Amino acid sequence: ALSPLKIPTDLEDPKPVGKEFETLIESQLKKGGFLVIPANRFGEIWTVRTQSSGGFFDPVTGKLDEAKYNAIRTRALQDARVILHADAVLFPGIQEISAPYAAGLARWHGTSERVISGAQDAQVVRQRGTVHAFSLKAILQNCDGRTLFENYGGIQLSSKLREVSLTFIPVARSELFADPKRDQGAVELALDPLVK
């Protein structure tokens, strides 16, 4: 079973991103010979379990209650076995990470991207550091909650250097997840060890 894609909460207009990646992931798993139960089916189970348990955030602090979250996850996995007849659930998620860069190029989780648009500045080429980037994380758990597989695939940078000031600025939302080749590449990087 495929779980709905977990997306950063501050991402503007996340639904199209979730739909695109869920479709790409489902297609990649099918290529590997897996029978895939769509994300909306496990999503329904997750919603019912979350609502019947009163959620998994502490009502006073607003922080994640790990014990409640783990209990909900355990029950949802058991329901996936009984209701959906699933052997395992794949939990995909887009995470923002710090990617190392040197000589103007960031490299992370199997991909790379230039940290500055346009002509390379000699000052940038000499710099080293980290830059914010997005990666796809995939965790496969059996219905007993044991992790069977975990891997990442780099998607794209979420910030880039401005040429004049050499300060990092966020990539415009319209440019995020807008390159189908990069999105497909991230799915392949994350799932190829599983499907092959």
N, C-alpha and C positions, 0 to 999 in steps of 0.2 A: 504494500500500500504506500502511496505517496502522501506525505503530509503537506499542507499548504506551505508555500515559501515564506520563511520568516524574513522580513524586510526591516531595515532601520526605521524607527518610528518618526524620525525627522525628515524622511524623504517625501518630497512633494509629489502627489499623484502616484502612489505606489501600485495601484491595481493593475495597470497595463504591464508593469515590470513583473509582478507576480504571475500573471497569466502567461506572459512570454516565456519566462524561465520554467514554469511548470510544464508547459507544452514541450519545450526543448528537452527537459529532463525525462519526461515520459517517453518521448521518441527515442532518446539514447538508451534507456533501459530496455525498450522493446527490441532495439537492434541487437542487444546483448542476449535476447532470448527470454527475458523476464515477462511474466504476465503481470500487468500493472493495473492496480485499482486506483482510479483518479483521485486527485487531492481533495476534491469536494466531499468524497465519501468519508475519508478519515477526518476531514474538517468538521463534518456534522457530529461525529462521535466526540471529537475534542470539545466542541461547543457545548454539547449536552453535559459532558463530564465537568467542564469548567463551571457552567451555570449551576448545576446541582450541588457543587461543592462551595459555591459562593466566591469563586475566583481564587487566584493564588497571589494576590497582592495584599499586604498588611493594610487594613483600613485606616490605621492611625498614621503610619509612616509613609505609606504608599510604595514601600519597597517590596521586592519579590520575596515571598515566603517560600524558601526552598523546600521545606518539608511538605507544604500543601502542593506545590508544583510537582514534586516527585511522586506524590500519591496520585494526583490526577493523571500524570503521564503513565504510571503503572497500570491504572484502571483502563485508560484509553488503549494501551497496548493489548491488554487482555481482551477488551471489546473488539479490537481489530482481528484477533484470532477467532473469536466466537461469531461475531456478526459478519465480518467481511471474508472470513476464512483465509486471512493473510498469514504468511510465514514470518514476515518482517515488515518494518515500516522505515522508509527513507525520510529523514528529516533534513531538508535543504534550507539553507539560509544565506542571505547576503550579509557580509560583515565588513565593517570598515576597519582596516588594519594600517599599521605603519610599515611602509615598504622602503627598503634601503635604496639609495641612489648614489651613483658616482659617474663622473664624466658626462653628466647631463642625462643619464639613462637610469630609470628605476627598473628593478627586476624583482619579481615576487611570484610565488606559487605558479611557476611555469610560464609566466608571460613577462613582457617588458613594455615600457612606454617612455617616450621622452618627457622630461619634467618641464620643458619650456616649449611654447609654440614658436614657430618661425625659425629664424637663423639662430644657430648656437652661439651664445655669448662666451667669450674666453673665460670670463669670471665663473660662469656656470660650470664649464668643463672642469675647472679646478675644484669645485665644491663637492663635498660628500655630506650625506645626512640621511634623513628619512622624510617621506612624504606620505600623505594620506591616500589610501587606495581601497578599492572594493575587491573582495574575493567571494567566490561561491564556496560555501562549506557544505559537505554532504556527510551525514552520519546515518548509517544503517544499523538498526537495532532489531533483534528478534523480539517476539512477543513476551519473552520473559525479561526484557530490558537489558540483555547483554549486547554490548556494542560489537558488531561483526566487521564494520568497515568505517573508516573516517578518512577524508581527504579534502583537499582544497584545489580550486582553480582560480587563478587571477583573472579579474575582469578588466578594470581600468582605473586610472587615477581619479581621485575625487577632488584633488586640488593640483594646481600647477603654478610654476613661478611666473610672475609678471616680468616681462623683459626689462622694463626701465628700472623699477625699484628692487627687483629680485626678492620680492616678498610673495608668499604663497597666497593664492586666491582660490576660492571654490570654483569648480567647473560648473558652468551653467546647467540647470536641470534639463534643459532641452538637449544637451550634449551627453547626458548620462544615459547609459544603456541604449544608445541610439545606433550602435554599430553591430549589426547582426553577426558579423564574423567574429568579433570579440566575444559577444554573448555566447555563441555556439562554441567557440574555442574554450571558454571557461567551463562550460558543461562537460565538454570532452576531457579537459584536464582533470576535472574533479571525479568523473565517473569511469574513465577508460580502464583504470586498474580493476574496477569491479566488473564491468561488462566483458572484459577480455579474459 
